[in-house]
Amino acid sequence: MKRARLIIGALLTIAVLAGCNDSALPPGGTYQSVSGVVVDTANKPIPGATVTVDVVLTTTTDANGKFSFDKVPVGDFSYVVTPPAGSSYKRTESQTAHLLPDKPLTLTVTLSP
């Protein structure tokens, strides 16, 4: 009886571990960089805009409207750009992009008044 429980426990453990192998998920620790620039409709940089990736990663554009994230998980991700406080620009709708494991991504985001 004790032996049967050990065998059943081992089989259940193997089944659980086999179920964790989902090839649709990126390998653990697979990240890539995302960078870009936020500009207006006249292609002038917008400093002080907030760029948010997947609701958790946030940065602010520099004096040249540039931003960067060093480690974004590969695959599809969403991003939103919020204009600087007090500006007349509109916040972007949520956008989706795809990040490949072997290629950094560069975005250009245009804010309209």
PyMOL CGO cylinders between C-alpha atoms (Angstrom):
from pymol import cmd
from pymol.cgo import CYLINDER

trace = [
    CYLINDER, 0.00, 0.00, 0.00, 2.81, 2.36, 0.92, 0.3, 1, 1, 1, 1, 1, 1,
    CYLINDER, 2.81, 2.36, 0.92, 4.59, 1.51, -2.31, 0.3, 1, 1, 1, 1, 1, 1,
    CYLINDER, 4.59, 1.51, -2.31, 1.45, 2.24, -4.35, 0.3, 1, 1, 1, 1, 1, 1,
    CYLINDER, 1.45, 2.24, -4.35, 1.16, 5.70, -2.73, 0.3, 1, 1, 1, 1, 1, 1,
    CYLINDER, 1.16, 5.70, -2.73, 4.79, 6.47, -3.58, 0.3, 1, 1, 1, 1, 1, 1,
    CYLINDER, 4.79, 6.47, -3.58, 4.26, 5.46, -7.20, 0.3, 1, 1, 1, 1, 1, 1,
    CYLINDER, 4.26, 5.46, -7.20, 1.06, 7.48, -7.49, 0.3, 1, 1, 1, 1, 1, 1,
    CYLINDER, 1.06, 7.48, -7.49, 2.78, 10.50, -5.87, 0.3, 1, 1, 1, 1, 1, 1,
    CYLINDER, 2.78, 10.50, -5.87, 5.72, 10.22, -8.28, 0.3, 1, 1, 1, 1, 1, 1,
    CYLINDER, 5.72, 10.22, -8.28, 3.38, 9.98, -11.27, 0.3, 1, 1, 1, 1, 1, 1,
    CYLINDER, 3.38, 9.98, -11.27, 1.40, 13.03, -10.13, 0.3, 1, 1, 1, 1, 1, 1,
    CYLINDER, 1.40, 13.03, -10.13, 4.62, 15.00, -9.68, 0.3, 1, 1, 1, 1, 1, 1,
    CYLINDER, 4.62, 15.00, -9.68, 5.79, 14.09, -13.17, 0.3, 1, 1, 1, 1, 1, 1,
    CYLINDER, 5.79, 14.09, -13.17, 2.39, 15.05, -14.63, 0.3, 1, 1, 1, 1, 1, 1,
    CYLINDER, 2.39, 15.05, -14.63, 2.46, 18.44, -12.90, 0.3, 1, 1, 1, 1, 1, 1,
    CYLINDER, 2.46, 18.44, -12.90, 6.01, 19.17, -14.07, 0.3, 1, 1, 1, 1, 1, 1,
    CYLINDER, 6.01, 19.17, -14.07, 5.18, 18.09, -17.63, 0.3, 1, 1, 1, 1, 1, 1,
    CYLINDER, 5.18, 18.09, -17.63, 2.23, 20.48, -17.64, 0.3, 1, 1, 1, 1, 1, 1,
    CYLINDER, 2.23, 20.48, -17.64, 4.56, 23.38, -16.82, 0.3, 1, 1, 1, 1, 1, 1,
    CYLINDER, 4.56, 23.38, -16.82, 6.40, 23.03, -20.12, 0.3, 1, 1, 1, 1, 1, 1,
    CYLINDER, 6.40, 23.03, -20.12, 4.43, 25.43, -22.32, 0.3, 1, 1, 1, 1, 1, 1,
    CYLINDER, 4.43, 25.43, -22.32, 6.39, 26.29, -25.45, 0.3, 1, 1, 1, 1, 1, 1,
    CYLINDER, 6.39, 26.29, -25.45, 4.12, 29.32, -26.04, 0.3, 1, 1, 1, 1, 1, 1,
    CYLINDER, 4.12, 29.32, -26.04, 5.78, 31.07, -23.10, 0.3, 1, 1, 1, 1, 1, 1,
    CYLINDER, 5.78, 31.07, -23.10, 9.17, 32.74, -23.54, 0.3, 1, 1, 1, 1, 1, 1,
    CYLINDER, 9.17, 32.74, -23.54, 12.06, 31.08, -21.75, 0.3, 1, 1, 1, 1, 1, 1,
    CYLINDER, 12.06, 31.08, -21.75, 12.52, 32.43, -18.24, 0.3, 1, 1, 1, 1, 1, 1,
    CYLINDER, 12.52, 32.43, -18.24, 14.78, 35.45, -18.08, 0.3, 1, 1, 1, 1, 1, 1,
    CYLINDER, 14.78, 35.45, -18.08, 14.40, 36.30, -21.77, 0.3, 1, 1, 1, 1, 1, 1,
    CYLINDER, 14.40, 36.30, -21.77, 14.42, 40.08, -22.03, 0.3, 1, 1, 1, 1, 1, 1,
    CYLINDER, 14.42, 40.08, -22.03, 15.28, 42.69, -24.61, 0.3, 1, 1, 1, 1, 1, 1,
    CYLINDER, 15.28, 42.69, -24.61, 15.63, 46.45, -24.64, 0.3, 1, 1, 1, 1, 1, 1,
    CYLINDER, 15.63, 46.45, -24.64, 12.99, 48.88, -25.84, 0.3, 1, 1, 1, 1, 1, 1,
    CYLINDER, 12.99, 48.88, -25.84, 13.87, 52.48, -26.61, 0.3, 1, 1, 1, 1, 1, 1,
    CYLINDER, 13.87, 52.48, -26.61, 12.42, 55.32, -28.59, 0.3, 1, 1, 1, 1, 1, 1,
    CYLINDER, 12.42, 55.32, -28.59, 11.40, 58.91, -28.85, 0.3, 1, 1, 1, 1, 1, 1,
    CYLINDER, 11.40, 58.91, -28.85, 8.18, 60.81, -28.17, 0.3, 1, 1, 1, 1, 1, 1,
    CYLINDER, 8.18, 60.81, -28.17, 7.48, 63.62, -30.65, 0.3, 1, 1, 1, 1, 1, 1,
    CYLINDER, 7.48, 63.62, -30.65, 4.65, 65.96, -31.58, 0.3, 1, 1, 1, 1, 1, 1,
    CYLINDER, 4.65, 65.96, -31.58, 2.93, 66.16, -34.96, 0.3, 1, 1, 1, 1, 1, 1,
    CYLINDER, 2.93, 66.16, -34.96, 5.68, 68.55, -36.18, 0.3, 1, 1, 1, 1, 1, 1,
    CYLINDER, 5.68, 68.55, -36.18, 8.27, 65.87, -35.24, 0.3, 1, 1, 1, 1, 1, 1,
    CYLINDER, 8.27, 65.87, -35.24, 9.63, 67.96, -32.32, 0.3, 1, 1, 1, 1, 1, 1,
    CYLINDER, 9.63, 67.96, -32.32, 10.69, 65.99, -29.23, 0.3, 1, 1, 1, 1, 1, 1,
    CYLINDER, 10.69, 65.99, -29.23, 8.50, 66.08, -26.14, 0.3, 1, 1, 1, 1, 1, 1,
    CYLINDER, 8.50, 66.08, -26.14, 10.53, 66.08, -22.91, 0.3, 1, 1, 1, 1, 1, 1,
    CYLINDER, 10.53, 66.08, -22.91, 8.91, 64.98, -19.66, 0.3, 1, 1, 1, 1, 1, 1,
    CYLINDER, 8.91, 64.98, -19.66, 6.40, 62.53, -21.15, 0.3, 1, 1, 1, 1, 1, 1,
    CYLINDER, 6.40, 62.53, -21.15, 5.80, 59.35, -19.18, 0.3, 1, 1, 1, 1, 1, 1,
    CYLINDER, 5.80, 59.35, -19.18, 6.14, 56.03, -21.03, 0.3, 1, 1, 1, 1, 1, 1,
    CYLINDER, 6.14, 56.03, -21.03, 4.57, 53.00, -19.34, 0.3, 1, 1, 1, 1, 1, 1,
    CYLINDER, 4.57, 53.00, -19.34, 5.13, 49.41, -20.50, 0.3, 1, 1, 1, 1, 1, 1,
    CYLINDER, 5.13, 49.41, -20.50, 2.79, 46.62, -19.35, 0.3, 1, 1, 1, 1, 1, 1,
    CYLINDER, 2.79, 46.62, -19.35, 1.47, 48.84, -16.56, 0.3, 1, 1, 1, 1, 1, 1,
    CYLINDER, 1.47, 48.84, -16.56, 4.57, 48.20, -14.40, 0.3, 1, 1, 1, 1, 1, 1,
    CYLINDER, 4.57, 48.20, -14.40, 7.61, 49.66, -16.16, 0.3, 1, 1, 1, 1, 1, 1,
    CYLINDER, 7.61, 49.66, -16.16, 7.69, 53.45, -16.26, 0.3, 1, 1, 1, 1, 1, 1,
    CYLINDER, 7.69, 53.45, -16.26, 10.19, 56.06, -17.38, 0.3, 1, 1, 1, 1, 1, 1,
    CYLINDER, 10.19, 56.06, -17.38, 10.18, 59.72, -18.37, 0.3, 1, 1, 1, 1, 1, 1,
    CYLINDER, 10.18, 59.72, -18.37, 11.50, 61.11, -21.65, 0.3, 1, 1, 1, 1, 1, 1,
    CYLINDER, 11.50, 61.11, -21.65, 14.67, 63.20, -21.50, 0.3, 1, 1, 1, 1, 1, 1,
    CYLINDER, 14.67, 63.20, -21.50, 15.24, 66.70, -22.95, 0.3, 1, 1, 1, 1, 1, 1,
    CYLINDER, 15.24, 66.70, -22.95, 15.38, 65.14, -26.45, 0.3, 1, 1, 1, 1, 1, 1,
    CYLINDER, 15.38, 65.14, -26.45, 12.15, 63.17, -26.00, 0.3, 1, 1, 1, 1, 1, 1,
    CYLINDER, 12.15, 63.17, -26.00, 14.08, 59.88, -25.73, 0.3, 1, 1, 1, 1, 1, 1,
    CYLINDER, 14.08, 59.88, -25.73, 13.35, 56.97, -23.41, 0.3, 1, 1, 1, 1, 1, 1,
    CYLINDER, 13.35, 56.97, -23.41, 14.65, 53.45, -22.84, 0.3, 1, 1, 1, 1, 1, 1,
    CYLINDER, 14.65, 53.45, -22.84, 13.94, 50.27, -20.94, 0.3, 1, 1, 1, 1, 1, 1,
    CYLINDER, 13.94, 50.27, -20.94, 16.76, 47.76, -20.53, 0.3, 1, 1, 1, 1, 1, 1,
    CYLINDER, 16.76, 47.76, -20.53, 14.73, 44.67, -19.65, 0.3, 1, 1, 1, 1, 1, 1,
    CYLINDER, 14.73, 44.67, -19.65, 11.30, 44.09, -21.17, 0.3, 1, 1, 1, 1, 1, 1,
    CYLINDER, 11.30, 44.09, -21.17, 10.09, 40.48, -21.39, 0.3, 1, 1, 1, 1, 1, 1,
    CYLINDER, 10.09, 40.48, -21.39, 10.04, 39.26, -25.00, 0.3, 1, 1, 1, 1, 1, 1,
    CYLINDER, 10.04, 39.26, -25.00, 6.71, 38.73, -26.72, 0.3, 1, 1, 1, 1, 1, 1,
    CYLINDER, 6.71, 38.73, -26.72, 3.71, 41.02, -26.98, 0.3, 1, 1, 1, 1, 1, 1,
    CYLINDER, 3.71, 41.02, -26.98, 3.58, 43.98, -24.64, 0.3, 1, 1, 1, 1, 1, 1,
    CYLINDER, 3.58, 43.98, -24.64, 1.45, 47.07, -24.31, 0.3, 1, 1, 1, 1, 1, 1,
    CYLINDER, 1.45, 47.07, -24.31, 2.52, 50.65, -23.80, 0.3, 1, 1, 1, 1, 1, 1,
    CYLINDER, 2.52, 50.65, -23.80, 0.96, 54.03, -23.12, 0.3, 1, 1, 1, 1, 1, 1,
    CYLINDER, 0.96, 54.03, -23.12, 2.47, 57.52, -23.31, 0.3, 1, 1, 1, 1, 1, 1,
    CYLINDER, 2.47, 57.52, -23.31, 1.18, 60.25, -21.01, 0.3, 1, 1, 1, 1, 1, 1,
    CYLINDER, 1.18, 60.25, -21.01, 2.11, 63.85, -21.88, 0.3, 1, 1, 1, 1, 1, 1,
    CYLINDER, 2.11, 63.85, -21.88, 3.89, 66.10, -19.40, 0.3, 1, 1, 1, 1, 1, 1,
    CYLINDER, 3.89, 66.10, -19.40, 1.63, 67.77, -16.82, 0.3, 1, 1, 1, 1, 1, 1,
    CYLINDER, 1.63, 67.77, -16.82, 0.17, 71.04, -18.04, 0.3, 1, 1, 1, 1, 1, 1,
    CYLINDER, 0.17, 71.04, -18.04, 0.74, 70.32, -21.73, 0.3, 1, 1, 1, 1, 1, 1,
    CYLINDER, 0.74, 70.32, -21.73, -2.00, 70.34, -24.35, 0.3, 1, 1, 1, 1, 1, 1,
    CYLINDER, -2.00, 70.34, -24.35, -1.05, 66.91, -25.76, 0.3, 1, 1, 1, 1, 1, 1,
    CYLINDER, -1.05, 66.91, -25.76, -3.40, 63.94, -25.49, 0.3, 1, 1, 1, 1, 1, 1,
    CYLINDER, -3.40, 63.94, -25.49, -2.48, 60.67, -23.80, 0.3, 1, 1, 1, 1, 1, 1,
    CYLINDER, -2.48, 60.67, -23.80, -2.10, 57.79, -26.26, 0.3, 1, 1, 1, 1, 1, 1,
    CYLINDER, -2.10, 57.79, -26.26, -4.45, 54.85, -26.29, 0.3, 1, 1, 1, 1, 1, 1,
    CYLINDER, -4.45, 54.85, -26.29, -2.87, 51.57, -25.22, 0.3, 1, 1, 1, 1, 1, 1,
    CYLINDER, -2.87, 51.57, -25.22, -0.68, 50.29, -28.07, 0.3, 1, 1, 1, 1, 1, 1,
    CYLINDER, -0.68, 50.29, -28.07, 0.68, 46.78, -28.57, 0.3, 1, 1, 1, 1, 1, 1,
    CYLINDER, 0.68, 46.78, -28.57, 4.09, 45.82, -29.93, 0.3, 1, 1, 1, 1, 1, 1,
    CYLINDER, 4.09, 45.82, -29.93, 6.02, 42.57, -30.28, 0.3, 1, 1, 1, 1, 1, 1,
    CYLINDER, 6.02, 42.57, -30.28, 9.52, 42.16, -28.88, 0.3, 1, 1, 1, 1, 1, 1,
    CYLINDER, 9.52, 42.16, -28.88, 11.79, 39.49, -30.34, 0.3, 1, 1, 1, 1, 1, 1,
    CYLINDER, 11.79, 39.49, -30.34, 14.44, 37.84, -28.14, 0.3, 1, 1, 1, 1, 1, 1,
    CYLINDER, 14.44, 37.84, -28.14, 17.31, 38.65, -30.49, 0.3, 1, 1, 1, 1, 1, 1,
    CYLINDER, 17.31, 38.65, -30.49, 16.41, 42.18, -31.59, 0.3, 1, 1, 1, 1, 1, 1,
    CYLINDER, 16.41, 42.18, -31.59, 16.02, 45.41, -29.58, 0.3, 1, 1, 1, 1, 1, 1,
    CYLINDER, 16.02, 45.41, -29.58, 12.96, 47.46, -30.47, 0.3, 1, 1, 1, 1, 1, 1,
    CYLINDER, 12.96, 47.46, -30.47, 12.88, 51.19, -31.25, 0.3, 1, 1, 1, 1, 1, 1,
    CYLINDER, 12.88, 51.19, -31.25, 9.58, 53.06, -31.11, 0.3, 1, 1, 1, 1, 1, 1,
    CYLINDER, 9.58, 53.06, -31.11, 8.54, 56.51, -32.29, 0.3, 1, 1, 1, 1, 1, 1,
    CYLINDER, 8.54, 56.51, -32.29, 5.41, 57.74, -30.55, 0.3, 1, 1, 1, 1, 1, 1,
    CYLINDER, 5.41, 57.74, -30.55, 3.58, 60.84, -31.79, 0.3, 1, 1, 1, 1, 1, 1,
    CYLINDER, 3.58, 60.84, -31.79, 1.40, 62.85, -29.41, 0.3, 1, 1, 1, 1, 1, 1,
    CYLINDER, 1.40, 62.85, -29.41, -1.24, 65.09, -30.89, 0.3, 1, 1, 1, 1, 1, 1,
    CYLINDER, -1.24, 65.09, -30.89, -2.61, 68.27, -29.35, 0.3, 1, 1, 1, 1, 1, 1,
]
cmd.load_cgo(trace, "trace")
